[in-house]
Amino acid sequence: MDELRRAGRAAADLAADHLAGIMDNPVWRPVRGADHDWLTRQDLPAAGRPLDDLVHDVRTRILPYPMGNGHPRFFGWVNSPPSPAGVVVSSLAAALNPSCAGGDHAGALLEHSVVRWLAELVGYPHRPGGGLLTSGASMATIIAVASARQRAARRDGWDVREDGLSGHPPMVMYVSAEAHGCLRKAAELLGLGSRHLRVVRVDDTFRLDVNALRTAIAEDLAMGLRPFCVAASAGTVNTGAIDSLDEIADIAAEHGLWFHVDGAYGAPAVLARQTAPAFAGWERADSVVLDPHKWLGVPVDCGCVLLRDPAFARDAFSLVPAYLRDDEAGDLGWFAEYGPEQTRQFRSLRAWATMAHLGREGIVRLVEHTMSLARRLAVLIEDSDDFELLAPVTTSITAFRYRPRPELGPDPLDALNRAIPAAVRRRGRAFLTGTRLAGAEAMRACFLNPATTEQDLAVLLAEIRAAAAELSG
Ligand SMILES: *Cc1c(COP(=O)(O)O)cnc(C)c1O
């Protein structure tokens, strides 16, 4: 036990040193040479090595090569820094090491509070059992769409688990052109076929065009297909756009569709004064997904699906073979009955600690601060003559492109904007990723880090100009 204590303390110090020293290191650095070989090609040692040595390896070979998302100038994708509370409890979750499939122990029981906290936080109606933690929004979406599919088949008088999908009119799901790829993955995985995923166009603010949605549903009905689900976005990854949830809820109600909302990234924006009204109608959703491992900063991984009526998920997934039966499980049964995962990690401890440490007020401050950074960057961009804003700022994402004078033609401009993010990353002072928006190459900066400041925005724009000069020079 002395070895565990010593190495455990060293690891805790190392974690604290790493987090305290983030600003002294590049946001990201490429992994080259001996360290790359060590990471990718080392051999399993024949004899076990002492814990102290392993901690040493982590210090010298692992911590110097972060993805970058701990740094205040990481603006890529949708990845947050870890919450300190989440870091502290991670080794304790491992020390307890429960499987949160279900049962009568702290690991399974705490999840009930955390799921309810999440629902209450984002203003979604909660009933006991109405949700579970998952590896991320992708898995949460699979659970939501499987529940929707189950309900639709039941309503039509058959059982998709027993019958499979063949012999019935194809089920159609509606998403917008800005929806996350996890919806398509779910549709494919669940046997719906991406051909039956209707990708509805967006308007010029990147929100699902509800008239196009109505038309698509009418066309599918006329062809004898079975519309069953519409998935709206509350915070798209490209621009942070929030679809017209209330209107989409009306359309879903009119046609008996399952109304799903992807709030993986954007759900916490419901807490901000400016964006709260845009969430009207989201309490009408049949399912909502959100990712505590995004804006809330719960260390990866922690996603969540919230369900208006958990019975459909249980109907879609519950399978209790004799070796798993638990005669003492209450009415709700086990979490494992509501999704595909059996052994489930102790995610609720990280989420509980993160939320309890911030408190509701701290979460609101985090959301407001990061949203104000996105708006501030938009102002800097509009005030400059070599950047162009490409979308309204709704949440904490700013989408833009570099547009130097004299004007480049569309192709060289696209090529330059496509090359800039990697060039910025190589310089090590900021981390940016690109995308395509309305047919053009774009960059986007996503703000999730409470430590990011307005000065960091100026650095970002300076780094882009410097990277562009490198590329053009
Ligand atoms: C990240 C994200 C997802 C996918 O979530 P994972 O946690 O990566 O599985 C889905 N939708 C949106 C809007 C996202 O930002």
The ligand as an SDF file (V2000), in Angstrom:
LIG
                    3D

 15 15  0  0  0  0  0  0  0  0999 V2000
  -20.4310   16.5560  -29.8720 C   0  0  0  0  0  0  0  0  0  0  0  0
  -21.7650   16.5650  -30.4810 C   0  0  0  0  0  0  0  0  0  0  0  0
  -22.4260   15.3700  -30.7610 C   0  0  0  0  0  0  0  0  0  0  0  0
  -21.7830   14.0240  -30.5590 C   0  0  0  0  0  0  0  0  0  0  0  0
  -21.5120   13.8120  -29.2250 O   0  0  0  0  0  0  0  0  0  0  0  0
  -20.3780   12.8280  -28.6980 P   0  0  0  0  0  0  0  0  0  0  0  0
  -20.3670   13.1370  -27.2530 O   0  0  0  0  0  0  0  0  0  0  0  0
  -19.1250   13.2310  -29.3890 O   0  0  0  0  0  0  0  0  0  0  0  0
  -20.7800   11.4520  -29.0050 O   0  0  0  0  0  0  0  0  0  0  0  0
  -23.6940   15.4580  -31.2670 C   0  0  0  0  0  0  0  0  0  0  0  0
  -24.2840   16.6340  -31.5070 N   0  0  0  0  0  0  0  0  0  0  0  0
  -23.6710   17.8130  -31.2580 C   0  0  0  0  0  0  0  0  0  0  0  0
  -24.3880   19.0890  -31.5520 C   0  0  0  0  0  0  0  0  0  0  0  0
  -22.3880   17.8160  -30.7340 C   0  0  0  0  0  0  0  0  0  0  0  0
  -21.7830   18.9860  -30.4810 O   0  0  0  0  0  0  0  0  0  0  0  0
  1  2  1  0
  2  3  1  0
  2 14  2  0
  3  4  1  0
  3 10  2  0
  4  5  1  0
  5  6  1  0
  6  7  2  0
  6  8  1  0
  6  9  1  0
 10 11  1  0
 11 12  2  0
 12 13  1  0
 12 14  1  0
 14 15  1  0
M  END
$$$$
